[in-house]
Amino acid sequence: MVDGLENATLNSGAKASARSRFESTKQRFFGQLLLSMKLPTVIAAAKAHLSAGQSVVLQLVTTAESILDRRLGDLSPDERANLEIDLSPREYV
């Protein structure tokens, strides 16, 4: 993808694809890391509700809707006209 001697990009499509895959993998990793950090508290709360005779429903996926809402709320009208929104969980990492 990159020439080691001249440091020039030989195939920009391949380079972009590799970067995209890396970023996707990185986001999945940190998402799983955050989930694993939350699980002890969630399991304890679920056990407490079950022992109290209540039902427990867990959702282990996200739509990133709350992140999108926060990002949109931070935008000015000019920025909304040219949307470029980063939905990565940067404030949590």
PyMOL Python script that loads the backbone (N, CA, C, O; Angstrom):
from pymol import cmd

cmd.read_pdbstr("""\
ATOM      1  N   MET A   1       0.808  -1.192   0.000  1.00  0.00           N
ATOM      2  CA  MET A   1       0.000   0.000   0.000  1.00  0.00           C
ATOM      3  C   MET A   1       0.856   1.263   0.000  1.00  0.00           C
ATOM      4  O   MET A   1       0.529   2.231  -0.686  1.00  0.00           O
ATOM      5  N   VAL A   2       1.945   1.262   0.761  1.00  0.00           N
ATOM      6  CA  VAL A   2       2.824   2.428   0.843  1.00  0.00           C
ATOM      7  C   VAL A   2       4.235   1.998   0.468  1.00  0.00           C
ATOM      8  O   VAL A   2       4.755   1.007   0.982  1.00  0.00           O
ATOM      9  N   ASP A   3       4.837   2.746  -0.421  1.00  0.00           N
ATOM     10  CA  ASP A   3       6.212   2.483  -0.843  1.00  0.00           C
ATOM     11  C   ASP A   3       7.153   2.892   0.285  1.00  0.00           C
ATOM     12  O   ASP A   3       7.159   4.050   0.702  1.00  0.00           O
ATOM     13  N   GLY A   4       7.950   1.940   0.780  1.00  0.00           N
ATOM     14  CA  GLY A   4       8.834   2.206   1.892  1.00  0.00           C
ATOM     15  C   GLY A   4       9.959   3.163   1.572  1.00  0.00           C
ATOM     16  O   GLY A   4      10.436   3.875   2.455  1.00  0.00           O
ATOM     17  N   LEU A   5      10.383   3.189   0.342  1.00  0.00           N
ATOM     18  CA  LEU A   5      11.487   4.070  -0.034  1.00  0.00           C
ATOM     19  C   LEU A   5      11.039   5.514  -0.217  1.00  0.00           C
ATOM     20  O   LEU A   5      11.688   6.444   0.262  1.00  0.00           O
ATOM     21  N   GLU A   6       9.929   5.686  -0.912  1.00  0.00           N
ATOM     22  CA  GLU A   6       9.454   7.041  -1.218  1.00  0.00           C
ATOM     23  C   GLU A   6       8.334   7.504  -0.295  1.00  0.00           C
ATOM     24  O   GLU A   6       7.926   8.664  -0.344  1.00  0.00           O
ATOM     25  N   ASN A   7       7.834   6.593   0.552  1.00  0.00           N
ATOM     26  CA  ASN A   7       6.730   6.890   1.463  1.00  0.00           C
ATOM     27  C   ASN A   7       5.506   7.415   0.703  1.00  0.00           C
ATOM     28  O   ASN A   7       4.800   8.300   1.185  1.00  0.00           O
ATOM     29  N   ALA A   8       5.269   6.867  -0.472  1.00  0.00           N
ATOM     30  CA  ALA A   8       4.141   7.275  -1.307  1.00  0.00           C
ATOM     31  C   ALA A   8       3.082   6.173  -1.287  1.00  0.00           C
ATOM     32  O   ALA A   8       3.408   4.989  -1.212  1.00  0.00           O
ATOM     33  N   THR A   9       1.834   6.569  -1.354  1.00  0.00           N
ATOM     34  CA  THR A   9       0.739   5.609  -1.380  1.00  0.00           C
ATOM     35  C   THR A   9       0.636   4.997  -2.766  1.00  0.00           C
ATOM     36  O   THR A   9       0.499   5.707  -3.762  1.00  0.00           O
ATOM     37  N   LEU A  10       0.702   3.668  -2.822  1.00  0.00           N
ATOM     38  CA  LEU A  10       0.628   2.968  -4.095  1.00  0.00           C
ATOM     39  C   LEU A  10      -0.811   2.641  -4.471  1.00  0.00           C
ATOM     40  O   LEU A  10      -1.169   2.666  -5.648  1.00  0.00           O
ATOM     41  N   ASN A  11      -1.636   2.334  -3.473  1.00  0.00           N
ATOM     42  CA  ASN A  11      -3.025   1.978  -3.730  1.00  0.00           C
ATOM     43  C   ASN A  11      -3.878   2.636  -2.658  1.00  0.00           C
ATOM     44  O   ASN A  11      -4.026   2.106  -1.557  1.00  0.00           O
ATOM     45  N   SER A  12      -4.433   3.783  -2.983  1.00  0.00           N
ATOM     46  CA  SER A  12      -5.188   4.543  -1.977  1.00  0.00           C
ATOM     47  C   SER A  12      -6.449   3.810  -1.536  1.00  0.00           C
ATOM     48  O   SER A  12      -6.862   3.936  -0.383  1.00  0.00           O
ATOM     49  N   GLY A  13      -7.067   3.049  -2.432  1.00  0.00           N
ATOM     50  CA  GLY A  13      -8.265   2.293  -2.062  1.00  0.00           C
ATOM     51  C   GLY A  13      -7.959   1.227  -1.031  1.00  0.00           C
ATOM     52  O   GLY A  13      -8.713   1.047  -0.075  1.00  0.00           O
ATOM     53  N   ALA A  14      -6.852   0.517  -1.222  1.00  0.00           N
ATOM     54  CA  ALA A  14      -6.453  -0.520  -0.271  1.00  0.00           C
ATOM     55  C   ALA A  14      -6.081   0.105   1.071  1.00  0.00           C
ATOM     56  O   ALA A  14      -6.404  -0.438   2.127  1.00  0.00           O
ATOM     57  N   LYS A  15      -5.408   1.238   1.024  1.00  0.00           N
ATOM     58  CA  LYS A  15      -5.015   1.928   2.257  1.00  0.00           C
ATOM     59  C   LYS A  15      -6.257   2.388   3.024  1.00  0.00           C
ATOM     60  O   LYS A  15      -6.332   2.221   4.241  1.00  0.00           O
ATOM     61  N   ALA A  16      -7.221   2.963   2.319  1.00  0.00           N
ATOM     62  CA  ALA A  16      -8.460   3.420   2.958  1.00  0.00           C
ATOM     63  C   ALA A  16      -9.233   2.247   3.545  1.00  0.00           C
ATOM     64  O   ALA A  16      -9.782   2.345   4.643  1.00  0.00           O
ATOM     65  N   SER A  17      -9.275   1.141   2.816  1.00  0.00           N
ATOM     66  CA  SER A  17      -9.973  -0.051   3.304  1.00  0.00           C
ATOM     67  C   SER A  17      -9.313  -0.600   4.561  1.00  0.00           C
ATOM     68  O   SER A  17      -9.998  -0.984   5.509  1.00  0.00           O
ATOM     69  N   ALA A  18      -7.997  -0.639   4.570  1.00  0.00           N
ATOM     70  CA  ALA A  18      -7.271  -1.135   5.743  1.00  0.00           C
ATOM     71  C   ALA A  18      -7.512  -0.240   6.950  1.00  0.00           C
ATOM     72  O   ALA A  18      -7.722  -0.730   8.060  1.00  0.00           O
ATOM     73  N   ARG A  19      -7.481   1.067   6.736  1.00  0.00           N
ATOM     74  CA  ARG A  19      -7.737   1.999   7.846  1.00  0.00           C
ATOM     75  C   ARG A  19      -9.168   1.844   8.372  1.00  0.00           C
ATOM     76  O   ARG A  19      -9.397   1.868   9.581  1.00  0.00           O
ATOM     77  N   SER A  20     -10.118   1.685   7.461  1.00  0.00           N
ATOM     78  CA  SER A  20     -11.505   1.521   7.854  1.00  0.00           C
ATOM     79  C   SER A  20     -11.685   0.259   8.690  1.00  0.00           C
ATOM     80  O   SER A  20     -12.360   0.285   9.720  1.00  0.00           O
ATOM     81  N   ARG A  21     -11.091  -0.833   8.257  1.00  0.00           N
ATOM     82  CA  ARG A  21     -11.184  -2.085   9.018  1.00  0.00           C
ATOM     83  C   ARG A  21     -10.523  -1.949  10.380  1.00  0.00           C
ATOM     84  O   ARG A  21     -11.042  -2.445  11.380  1.00  0.00           O
ATOM     85  N   PHE A  22      -9.383  -1.281  10.417  1.00  0.00           N
ATOM     86  CA  PHE A  22      -8.698  -1.079  11.699  1.00  0.00           C
ATOM     87  C   PHE A  22      -9.569  -0.282  12.654  1.00  0.00           C
ATOM     88  O   PHE A  22      -9.718  -0.660  13.816  1.00  0.00           O
ATOM     89  N   GLU A  23     -10.151   0.820  12.177  1.00  0.00           N
ATOM     90  CA  GLU A  23     -10.984   1.660  13.033  1.00  0.00           C
ATOM     91  C   GLU A  23     -12.223   0.905  13.504  1.00  0.00           C
ATOM     92  O   GLU A  23     -12.619   1.035  14.662  1.00  0.00           O
ATOM     93  N   SER A  24     -12.837   0.120  12.625  1.00  0.00           N
ATOM     94  CA  SER A  24     -14.005  -0.672  13.014  1.00  0.00           C
ATOM     95  C   SER A  24     -13.642  -1.677  14.092  1.00  0.00           C
ATOM     96  O   SER A  24     -14.372  -1.845  15.069  1.00  0.00           O
ATOM     97  N   THR A  25     -12.517  -2.338  13.912  1.00  0.00           N
ATOM     98  CA  THR A  25     -12.063  -3.324  14.897  1.00  0.00           C
ATOM     99  C   THR A  25     -11.753  -2.652  16.227  1.00  0.00           C
ATOM    100  O   THR A  25     -12.073  -3.184  17.290  1.00  0.00           O
ATOM    101  N   LYS A  26     -11.136  -1.492  16.160  1.00  0.00           N
ATOM    102  CA  LYS A  26     -10.811  -0.747  17.378  1.00  0.00           C
ATOM    103  C   LYS A  26     -12.087  -0.361  18.123  1.00  0.00           C
ATOM    104  O   LYS A  26     -12.150  -0.485  19.347  1.00  0.00           O
ATOM    105  N   GLN A  27     -13.095   0.101  17.402  1.00  0.00           N
ATOM    106  CA  GLN A  27     -14.354   0.487  18.047  1.00  0.00           C
ATOM    107  C   GLN A  27     -15.050  -0.717  18.668  1.00  0.00           C
ATOM    108  O   GLN A  27     -15.592  -0.627  19.769  1.00  0.00           O
ATOM    109  N   ARG A  28     -15.035  -1.846  17.958  1.00  0.00           N
ATOM    110  CA  ARG A  28     -15.641  -3.057  18.532  1.00  0.00           C
ATOM    111  C   ARG A  28     -14.898  -3.485  19.794  1.00  0.00           C
ATOM    112  O   ARG A  28     -15.526  -3.889  20.772  1.00  0.00           O
ATOM    113  N   PHE A  29     -13.572  -3.400  19.780  1.00  0.00           N
ATOM    114  CA  PHE A  29     -12.782  -3.764  20.949  1.00  0.00           C
ATOM    115  C   PHE A  29     -13.155  -2.903  22.146  1.00  0.00           C
ATOM    116  O   PHE A  29     -13.427  -3.424  23.227  1.00  0.00           O
ATOM    117  N   PHE A  30     -13.169  -1.589  21.957  1.00  0.00           N
ATOM    118  CA  PHE A  30     -13.469  -0.711  23.083  1.00  0.00           C
ATOM    119  C   PHE A  30     -14.925  -0.853  23.530  1.00  0.00           C
ATOM    120  O   PHE A  30     -15.226  -0.706  24.714  1.00  0.00           O
ATOM    121  N   GLY A  31     -15.814  -1.132  22.603  1.00  0.00           N
ATOM    122  CA  GLY A  31     -17.197  -1.395  22.985  1.00  0.00           C
ATOM    123  C   GLY A  31     -17.301  -2.622  23.880  1.00  0.00           C
ATOM    124  O   GLY A  31     -18.018  -2.610  24.880  1.00  0.00           O
ATOM    125  N   GLN A  32     -16.587  -3.673  23.521  1.00  0.00           N
ATOM    126  CA  GLN A  32     -16.577  -4.879  24.341  1.00  0.00           C
ATOM    127  C   GLN A  32     -15.901  -4.628  25.687  1.00  0.00           C
ATOM    128  O   GLN A  32     -16.339  -5.152  26.711  1.00  0.00           O
ATOM    129  N   LEU A  33     -14.846  -3.834  25.686  1.00  0.00           N
ATOM    130  CA  LEU A  33     -14.156  -3.503  26.932  1.00  0.00           C
ATOM    131  C   LEU A  33     -15.089  -2.752  27.879  1.00  0.00           C
ATOM    132  O   LEU A  33     -15.162  -3.066  29.067  1.00  0.00           O
ATOM    133  N   LEU A  34     -15.795  -1.766  27.352  1.00  0.00           N
ATOM    134  CA  LEU A  34     -16.731  -1.011  28.183  1.00  0.00           C
ATOM    135  C   LEU A  34     -17.853  -1.896  28.702  1.00  0.00           C
ATOM    136  O   LEU A  34     -18.260  -1.781  29.858  1.00  0.00           O
ATOM    137  N   LEU A  35     -18.353  -2.785  27.839  1.00  0.00           N
ATOM    138  CA  LEU A  35     -19.404  -3.704  28.264  1.00  0.00           C
ATOM    139  C   LEU A  35     -18.907  -4.608  29.390  1.00  0.00           C
ATOM    140  O   LEU A  35     -19.622  -4.832  30.367  1.00  0.00           O
ATOM    141  N   SER A  36     -17.700  -5.123  29.259  1.00  0.00           N
ATOM    142  CA  SER A  36     -17.175  -6.013  30.295  1.00  0.00           C
ATOM    143  C   SER A  36     -16.984  -5.286  31.624  1.00  0.00           C
ATOM    144  O   SER A  36     -17.105  -5.899  32.685  1.00  0.00           O
ATOM    145  N   MET A  37     -16.691  -4.001  31.579  1.00  0.00           N
ATOM    146  CA  MET A  37     -16.529  -3.234  32.814  1.00  0.00           C
ATOM    147  C   MET A  37     -17.875  -2.982  33.501  1.00  0.00           C
ATOM    148  O   MET A  37     -17.935  -2.827  34.720  1.00  0.00           O
ATOM    149  N   LYS A  38     -18.948  -2.942  32.715  1.00  0.00           N
ATOM    150  CA  LYS A  38     -20.277  -2.694  33.271  1.00  0.00           C
ATOM    151  C   LYS A  38     -20.938  -3.961  33.796  1.00  0.00           C
ATOM    152  O   LYS A  38     -21.821  -3.887  34.651  1.00  0.00           O
ATOM    153  N   LEU A  39     -20.521  -5.123  33.295  1.00  0.00           N
ATOM    154  CA  LEU A  39     -21.225  -6.367  33.604  1.00  0.00           C
ATOM    155  C   LEU A  39     -21.311  -6.713  35.086  1.00  0.00           C
ATOM    156  O   LEU A  39     -22.384  -7.144  35.511  1.00  0.00           O
ATOM    157  N   PRO A  40     -20.281  -6.564  35.903  1.00  0.00           N
ATOM    158  CA  PRO A  40     -20.447  -6.917  37.323  1.00  0.00           C
ATOM    159  C   PRO A  40     -21.587  -6.154  37.998  1.00  0.00           C
ATOM    160  O   PRO A  40     -22.335  -6.731  38.787  1.00  0.00           O
ATOM    161  N   THR A  41     -21.722  -4.871  37.696  1.00  0.00           N
ATOM    162  CA  THR A  41     -22.804  -4.069  38.274  1.00  0.00           C
ATOM    163  C   THR A  41     -24.157  -4.507  37.730  1.00  0.00           C
ATOM    164  O   THR A  41     -25.136  -4.590  38.472  1.00  0.00           O
ATOM    165  N   VAL A  42     -24.207  -4.786  36.438  1.00  0.00           N
ATOM    166  CA  VAL A  42     -25.466  -5.204  35.812  1.00  0.00           C
ATOM    167  C   VAL A  42     -25.917  -6.559  36.357  1.00  0.00           C
ATOM    168  O   VAL A  42     -27.099  -6.754  36.638  1.00  0.00           O
ATOM    169  N   ILE A  43     -24.989  -7.479  36.505  1.00  0.00           N
ATOM    170  CA  ILE A  43     -25.335  -8.813  37.026  1.00  0.00           C
ATOM    171  C   ILE A  43     -25.837  -8.713  38.458  1.00  0.00           C
ATOM    172  O   ILE A  43     -26.819  -9.362  38.819  1.00  0.00           O
ATOM    173  N   ALA A  44     -25.173  -7.905  39.276  1.00  0.00           N
ATOM    174  CA  ALA A  44     -25.625  -7.726  40.661  1.00  0.00           C
ATOM    175  C   ALA A  44     -27.023  -7.119  40.718  1.00  0.00           C
ATOM    176  O   ALA A  44     -27.855  -7.547  41.518  1.00  0.00           O
ATOM    177  N   ALA A  45     -27.283  -6.124  39.871  1.00  0.00           N
ATOM    178  CA  ALA A  45     -28.611  -5.501  39.848  1.00  0.00           C
ATOM    179  C   ALA A  45     -29.665  -6.484  39.361  1.00  0.00           C
ATOM    180  O   ALA A  45     -30.774  -6.518  39.894  1.00  0.00           O
ATOM    181  N   ALA A  46     -29.331  -7.283  38.354  1.00  0.00           N
ATOM    182  CA  ALA A  46     -30.279  -8.280  37.834  1.00  0.00           C
ATOM    183  C   ALA A  46     -30.612  -9.307  38.906  1.00  0.00           C
ATOM    184  O   ALA A  46     -31.774  -9.673  39.079  1.00  0.00           O
ATOM    185  N   LYS A  47     -29.591  -9.773  39.629  1.00  0.00           N
ATOM    186  CA  LYS A  47     -29.837 -10.745  40.713  1.00  0.00           C
ATOM    187  C   LYS A  47     -30.725 -10.146  41.793  1.00  0.00           C
ATOM    188  O   LYS A  47     -31.596 -10.833  42.327  1.00  0.00           O
ATOM    189  N   ALA A  48     -30.521  -8.889  42.118  1.00  0.00           N
ATOM    190  CA  ALA A  48     -31.339  -8.226  43.137  1.00  0.00           C
ATOM    191  C   ALA A  48     -32.793  -8.131  42.687  1.00  0.00           C
ATOM    192  O   ALA A  48     -33.706  -8.373  43.477  1.00  0.00           O
ATOM    193  N   HIS A  49     -33.009  -7.782  41.433  1.00  0.00           N
ATOM    194  CA  HIS A  49     -34.387  -7.688  40.923  1.00  0.00           C
ATOM    195  C   HIS A  49     -35.037  -9.052  40.856  1.00  0.00           C
ATOM    196  O   HIS A  49     -36.216  -9.186  41.183  1.00  0.00           O
ATOM    197  N   LEU A  50     -34.297 -10.073  40.438  1.00  0.00           N
ATOM    198  CA  LEU A  50     -34.850 -11.419  40.362  1.00  0.00           C
ATOM    199  C   LEU A  50     -35.206 -11.949  41.749  1.00  0.00           C
ATOM    200  O   LEU A  50     -36.234 -12.604  41.918  1.00  0.00           O
ATOM    201  N   SER A  51     -34.368 -11.672  42.733  1.00  0.00           N
ATOM    202  CA  SER A  51     -34.666 -12.133  44.100  1.00  0.00           C
ATOM    203  C   SER A  51     -35.871 -11.394  44.676  1.00  0.00           C
ATOM    204  O   SER A  51     -36.531 -11.899  45.584  1.00  0.00           O
ATOM    205  N   ALA A  52     -36.164 -10.202  44.155  1.00  0.00           N
ATOM    206  CA  ALA A  52     -37.344  -9.447  44.589  1.00  0.00           C
ATOM    207  C   ALA A  52     -38.590  -9.846  43.802  1.00  0.00           C
ATOM    208  O   ALA A  52     -39.657  -9.259  43.982  1.00  0.00           O
ATOM    209  N   GLY A  53     -38.452 -10.850  42.925  1.00  0.00           N
ATOM    210  CA  GLY A  53     -39.598 -11.336  42.163  1.00  0.00           C
ATOM    211  C   GLY A  53     -39.917 -10.515  40.921  1.00  0.00           C
ATOM    212  O   GLY A  53     -40.999 -10.648  40.348  1.00  0.00           O
ATOM    213  N   GLN A  54     -38.992  -9.675  40.507  1.00  0.00           N
ATOM    214  CA  GLN A  54     -39.220  -8.850  39.322  1.00  0.00           C
ATOM    215  C   GLN A  54     -38.577  -9.503  38.097  1.00  0.00           C
ATOM    216  O   GLN A  54     -37.706 -10.364  38.222  1.00  0.00           O
ATOM    217  N   SER A  55     -39.016  -9.085  36.927  1.00  0.00           N
ATOM    218  CA  SER A  55     -38.434  -9.562  35.674  1.00  0.00           C
ATOM    219  C   SER A  55     -37.262  -8.674  35.282  1.00  0.00           C
ATOM    220  O   SER A  55     -37.210  -7.495  35.633  1.00  0.00           O
ATOM    221  N   VAL A  56     -36.328  -9.258  34.551  1.00  0.00           N
ATOM    222  CA  VAL A  56     -35.153  -8.520  34.098  1.00  0.00           C
ATOM    223  C   VAL A  56     -35.009  -8.711  32.593  1.00  0.00           C
ATOM    224  O   VAL A  56     -35.064  -9.835  32.092  1.00  0.00           O
ATOM    225  N   VAL A  57     -34.826  -7.610  31.879  1.00  0.00           N
ATOM    226  CA  VAL A  57     -34.574  -7.648  30.440  1.00  0.00           C
ATOM    227  C   VAL A  57     -33.276  -6.903  30.184  1.00  0.00           C
ATOM    228  O   VAL A  57     -33.126  -5.754  30.602  1.00  0.00           O
ATOM    229  N   LEU A  58     -32.337  -7.548  29.500  1.00  0.00           N
ATOM    230  CA  LEU A  58     -31.048  -6.928  29.196  1.00  0.00           C
ATOM    231  C   LEU A  58     -30.912  -6.752  27.695  1.00  0.00           C
ATOM    232  O   LEU A  58     -31.254  -7.654  26.930  1.00  0.00           O
ATOM    233  N   GLN A  59     -30.418  -5.606  27.267  1.00  0.00           N
ATOM    234  CA  GLN A  59     -30.123  -5.356  25.865  1.00  0.00           C
ATOM    235  C   GLN A  59     -28.621  -5.183  25.738  1.00  0.00           C
ATOM    236  O   GLN A  59     -28.043  -4.302  26.375  1.00  0.00           O
ATOM    237  N   LEU A  60     -27.982  -6.010  24.926  1.00  0.00           N
ATOM    238  CA  LEU A  60     -26.527  -5.994  24.822  1.00  0.00           C
ATOM    239  C   LEU A  60     -26.030  -5.365  23.532  1.00  0.00           C
ATOM    240  O   LEU A  60     -24.868  -5.547  23.169  1.00  0.00           O
ATOM    241  N   VAL A  61     -26.880  -4.634  22.837  1.00  0.00           N
ATOM    242  CA  VAL A  61     -26.479  -3.937  21.620  1.00  0.00           C
ATOM    243  C   VAL A  61     -26.842  -2.469  21.758  1.00  0.00           C
ATOM    244  O   VAL A  61     -27.655  -2.099  22.605  1.00  0.00           O
ATOM    245  N   THR A  62     -26.241  -1.641  20.930  1.00  0.00           N
ATOM    246  CA  THR A  62     -26.540  -0.221  20.950  1.00  0.00           C
ATOM    247  C   THR A  62     -26.817   0.260  19.527  1.00  0.00           C
ATOM    248  O   THR A  62     -26.271  -0.271  18.560  1.00  0.00           O
ATOM    249  N   THR A  63     -27.664   1.260  19.421  1.00  0.00           N
ATOM    250  CA  THR A  63     -27.915   1.876  18.124  1.00  0.00           C
ATOM    251  C   THR A  63     -27.131   3.164  17.967  1.00  0.00           C
ATOM    252  O   THR A  63     -27.168   3.797  16.912  1.00  0.00           O
ATOM    253  N   ALA A  64     -26.422   3.552  19.018  1.00  0.00           N
ATOM    254  CA  ALA A  64     -25.670   4.804  19.055  1.00  0.00           C
ATOM    255  C   ALA A  64     -26.584   6.025  18.929  1.00  0.00           C
ATOM    256  O   ALA A  64     -26.126   7.114  18.583  1.00  0.00           O
ATOM    257  N   GLU A  65     -27.864   5.843  19.208  1.00  0.00           N
ATOM    258  CA  GLU A  65     -28.812   6.950  19.082  1.00  0.00           C
ATOM    259  C   GLU A  65     -28.520   8.066  20.078  1.00  0.00           C
ATOM    260  O   GLU A  65     -28.615   9.244  19.734  1.00  0.00           O
ATOM    261  N   SER A  66     -28.165   7.704  21.311  1.00  0.00           N
ATOM    262  CA  SER A  66     -27.886   8.752  22.302  1.00  0.00           C
ATOM    263  C   SER A  66     -26.635   9.536  21.936  1.00  0.00           C
ATOM    264  O   SER A  66     -26.577  10.746  22.157  1.00  0.00           O
ATOM    265  N   ILE A  67     -25.629   8.858  21.377  1.00  0.00           N
ATOM    266  CA  ILE A  67     -24.423   9.567  20.938  1.00  0.00           C
ATOM    267  C   ILE A  67     -24.774  10.512  19.790  1.00  0.00           C
ATOM    268  O   ILE A  67     -24.311  11.651  19.757  1.00  0.00           O
ATOM    269  N   LEU A  68     -25.596  10.036  18.847  1.00  0.00           N
ATOM    270  CA  LEU A  68     -26.018  10.870  17.723  1.00  0.00           C
ATOM    271  C   LEU A  68     -26.779  12.097  18.216  1.00  0.00           C
ATOM    272  O   LEU A  68     -26.546  13.208  17.738  1.00  0.00           O
ATOM    273  N   ASP A  69     -27.692  11.898  19.176  1.00  0.00           N
ATOM    274  CA  ASP A  69     -28.457  13.028  19.711  1.00  0.00           C
ATOM    275  C   ASP A  69     -27.543  14.062  20.363  1.00  0.00           C
ATOM    276  O   ASP A  69     -27.747  15.263  20.186  1.00  0.00           O
ATOM    277  N   ARG A  70     -26.537  13.608  21.115  1.00  0.00           N
ATOM    278  CA  ARG A  70     -25.605  14.551  21.742  1.00  0.00           C
ATOM    279  C   ARG A  70     -24.790  15.297  20.694  1.00  0.00           C
ATOM    280  O   ARG A  70     -24.590  16.507  20.804  1.00  0.00           O
ATOM    281  N   ARG A  71     -24.318  14.576  19.676  1.00  0.00           N
ATOM    282  CA  ARG A  71     -23.515  15.226  18.627  1.00  0.00           C
ATOM    283  C   ARG A  71     -24.351  16.256  17.865  1.00  0.00           C
ATOM    284  O   ARG A  71     -23.866  17.346  17.562  1.00  0.00           O
ATOM    285  N   LEU A  72     -25.614  15.913  17.554  1.00  0.00           N
ATOM    286  CA  LEU A  72     -26.488  16.856  16.844  1.00  0.00           C
ATOM    287  C   LEU A  72     -26.798  18.078  17.702  1.00  0.00           C
ATOM    288  O   LEU A  72     -26.895  19.194  17.191  1.00  0.00           O
ATOM    289  N   GLY A  73     -26.953  17.865  19.000  1.00  0.00           N
ATOM    290  CA  GLY A  73     -27.230  18.974  19.905  1.00  0.00           C
ATOM    291  C   GLY A  73     -26.078  19.957  20.012  1.00  0.00           C
ATOM    292  O   GLY A  73     -26.288  21.132  20.312  1.00  0.00           O
ATOM    293  N   ASP A  74     -24.864  19.485  19.768  1.00  0.00           N
ATOM    294  CA  ASP A  74     -23.683  20.342  19.855  1.00  0.00           C
ATOM    295  C   ASP A  74     -23.421  21.135  18.584  1.00  0.00           C
ATOM    296  O   ASP A  74     -22.547  22.002  18.572  1.00  0.00           O
ATOM    297  N   LEU A  75     -24.155  20.856  17.519  1.00  0.00           N
ATOM    298  CA  LEU A  75     -23.890  21.493  16.225  1.00  0.00           C
ATOM    299  C   LEU A  75     -24.611  22.825  16.074  1.00  0.00           C
ATOM    300  O   LEU A  75     -25.733  22.995  16.553  1.00  0.00           O
ATOM    301  N   SER A  76     -23.965  23.754  15.413  1.00  0.00           N
ATOM    302  CA  SER A  76     -24.591  25.027  15.060  1.00  0.00           C
ATOM    303  C   SER A  76     -25.392  24.816  13.766  1.00  0.00           C
ATOM    304  O   SER A  76     -25.219  23.795  13.100  1.00  0.00           O
ATOM    305  N   PRO A  77     -26.258  25.757  13.404  1.00  0.00           N
ATOM    306  CA  PRO A  77     -27.007  25.614  12.146  1.00  0.00           C
ATOM    307  C   PRO A  77     -26.099  25.481  10.918  1.00  0.00           C
ATOM    308  O   PRO A  77     -26.422  24.748   9.983  1.00  0.00           O
ATOM    309  N   ASP A  78     -24.964  26.188  10.922  1.00  0.00           N
ATOM    310  CA  ASP A  78     -24.032  26.071   9.794  1.00  0.00           C
ATOM    311  C   ASP A  78     -23.419  24.676   9.725  1.00  0.00           C
ATOM    312  O   ASP A  78     -23.260  24.106   8.645  1.00  0.00           O
ATOM    313  N   GLU A  79     -23.080  24.142  10.883  1.00  0.00           N
ATOM    314  CA  GLU A  79     -22.502  22.795  10.916  1.00  0.00           C
ATOM    315  C   GLU A  79     -23.523  21.731  10.522  1.00  0.00           C
ATOM    316  O   GLU A  79     -23.163  20.710   9.936  1.00  0.00           O
ATOM    317  N   ARG A  80     -24.795  21.966  10.842  1.00  0.00           N
ATOM    318  CA  ARG A  80     -25.844  21.010  10.450  1.00  0.00           C
ATOM    319  C   ARG A  80     -26.008  20.952   8.931  1.00  0.00           C
ATOM    320  O   ARG A  80     -26.388  19.923   8.372  1.00  0.00           O
ATOM    321  N   ALA A  81     -25.714  22.074   8.277  1.00  0.00           N
ATOM    322  CA  ALA A  81     -25.828  22.101   6.815  1.00  0.00           C
ATOM    323  C   ALA A  81     -24.787  21.205   6.161  1.00  0.00           C
ATOM    324  O   ALA A  81     -25.045  20.629   5.104  1.00  0.00           O
ATOM    325  N   ASN A  82     -23.616  21.079   6.772  1.00  0.00           N
ATOM    326  CA  ASN A  82     -22.537  20.225   6.257  1.00  0.00           C
ATOM    327  C   ASN A  82     -22.191  19.184   7.311  1.00  0.00           C
ATOM    328  O   ASN A  82     -21.181  19.301   8.004  1.00  0.00           O
ATOM    329  N   LEU A  83     -23.037  18.166   7.427  1.00  0.00           N
ATOM    330  CA  LEU A  83     -22.875  17.191   8.506  1.00  0.00           C
ATOM    331  C   LEU A  83     -21.637  16.328   8.333  1.00  0.00           C
ATOM    332  O   LEU A  83     -21.426  15.708   7.291  1.00  0.00           O
ATOM    333  N   GLU A  84     -20.830  16.305   9.376  1.00  0.00           N
ATOM    334  CA  GLU A  84     -19.727  15.376   9.527  1.00  0.00           C
ATOM    335  C   GLU A  84     -19.717  14.993  10.995  1.00  0.00           C
ATOM    336  O   GLU A  84     -19.116  15.685  11.817  1.00  0.00           O
ATOM    337  N   ILE A  85     -20.380  13.892  11.328  1.00  0.00           N
ATOM    338  CA  ILE A  85     -20.576  13.510  12.721  1.00  0.00           C
ATOM    339  C   ILE A  85     -19.717  12.302  13.051  1.00  0.00           C
ATOM    340  O   ILE A  85     -19.722  11.308  12.326  1.00  0.00           O
ATOM    341  N   ASP A  86     -18.982  12.395  14.145  1.00  0.00           N
ATOM    342  CA  ASP A  86     -18.184  11.282  14.651  1.00  0.00           C
ATOM    343  C   ASP A  86     -19.007  10.586  15.741  1.00  0.00           C
ATOM    344  O   ASP A  86     -19.283  11.177  16.785  1.00  0.00           O
ATOM    345  N   LEU A  87     -19.397   9.332  15.496  1.00  0.00           N
ATOM    346  CA  LEU A  87     -20.203   8.597  16.455  1.00  0.00           C
ATOM    347  C   LEU A  87     -19.368   7.677  17.342  1.00  0.00           C
ATOM    348  O   LEU A  87     -19.916   6.809  18.022  1.00  0.00           O
ATOM    349  N   SER A  88     -18.064   7.858  17.340  1.00  0.00           N
ATOM    350  CA  SER A  88     -17.228   7.016  18.179  1.00  0.00           C
ATOM    351  C   SER A  88     -17.425   7.423  19.648  1.00  0.00           C
ATOM    352  O   SER A  88     -17.697   8.586  19.944  1.00  0.00           O
ATOM    353  N   PRO A  89     -17.286   6.470  20.546  1.00  0.00           N
ATOM    354  CA  PRO A  89     -17.507   6.771  21.981  1.00  0.00           C
ATOM    355  C   PRO A  89     -16.287   7.414  22.621  1.00  0.00           C
ATOM    356  O   PRO A  89     -15.812   6.939  23.652  1.00  0.00           O
ATOM    357  N   ARG A  90     -15.771   8.484  22.028  1.00  0.00           N
ATOM    358  CA  ARG A  90     -14.510   9.078  22.480  1.00  0.00           C
ATOM    359  C   ARG A  90     -14.572   9.604  23.908  1.00  0.00           C
ATOM    360  O   ARG A  90     -13.561   9.579  24.609  1.00  0.00           O
ATOM    361  N   GLU A  91     -15.748  10.087  24.367  1.00  0.00           N
ATOM    362  CA  GLU A  91     -15.799  10.620  25.726  1.00  0.00           C
ATOM    363  C   GLU A  91     -15.779   9.515  26.769  1.00  0.00           C
ATOM    364  O   GLU A  91     -15.588   9.793  27.953  1.00  0.00           O
ATOM    365  N   TYR A  92     -15.970   8.274  26.357  1.00  0.00           N
ATOM    366  CA  TYR A  92     -15.967   7.159  27.296  1.00  0.00           C
ATOM    367  C   TYR A  92     -14.642   6.432  27.338  1.00  0.00           C
ATOM    368  O   TYR A  92     -14.393   5.642  28.248  1.00  0.00           O
ATOM    369  N   VAL A  93     -13.779   6.694  26.350  1.00  0.00           N
ATOM    370  CA  VAL A  93     -12.531   5.944  26.244  1.00  0.00           C
ATOM    371  C   VAL A  93     -11.393   6.768  26.833  1.00  0.00           C
ATOM    372  O   VAL A  93     -10.247   6.320  26.846  1.00  0.00           O
TER     373      VAL A  93
END
""", "prot")
cmd.dss("prot")
cmd.show_as("cartoon", "prot")
cmd.util.cbc("prot")
cmd.orient("prot")
